[in-house]
Amino acid sequence: MTIQLGQIAPDFEQDSTHGQIRFHDWIGSSWAVLFSHPKNFTPVCTTELGEVARLRPEWDKRDVKPIGLSVDPVEAHHKWEEDIAETQGHALDFPMIADPDGRVSKLYDMIHPESDPTVTVRSVFVIDPSRKVRLILTYPPSTGRNFAEILRAIDSLQLTDSRSIATPVNWKPGQSVVISPKLSDEEASRQFPQGYKTLKPYLRMVDLQPLK
């Protein structure tokens, strides 16, 4: 199964370190980040999980629920949690899905046989409160993810959902954004009374005032 942006994320019910989870119900009214790990007790994954736990204030600020997945059973997850807390200084405070039968991994196309037929790649799915997939990232097992970039992308998604804008290359919160080409100059002036800069008719930049 190939998952594409804008599709409803496949629902599933699976055991986790926080008990049985029905994915859509677990998301609730929040955003979610579902990310897979090739295998328990591996070095790169250990650093990633510790980082996600460390970033708890950032997830909460954006109303995002992180949830991990590995093909090992839940008992192994609980043992791994001890190593993560010891070596990374942050105990896991989010669920880890146990997927020993590979059901969820297959559902989300997380196993790429040409990379390794026995483990998942480092998949990332950002899912919004309507259960739509909004971002997909795929890293090889040898490359740890940049969760600062994942947070930046979520900031962009949440901001652009509420305004007729897009975020340009290397954008960070607080920097200028692009006005949608769908807006006429008249409508752009109405929506952005603070003024904007026209570089080309299709490229108009604006500094946003704080939303109230």
Secondary structure, DSSP 8 states (H G I E B T S, - for coil): ----TTSB----EE-BTTS-EEHHHHHTTSEEEEEEES-SS-HHHHHHHHHHHHTHHHHHHTTEEEEEEESS-HHHHHHHHHHHHHHHS----S-EEE-TT-HHHHHTT---TTT-TTS--EEEEEE-TTSBEEEEEEE-TTS---HHHHHHHHHHHHHHHHSSEE--TT--TTS-EEE-TTS-HHHHHHH-TT--EEEETTEEEE------
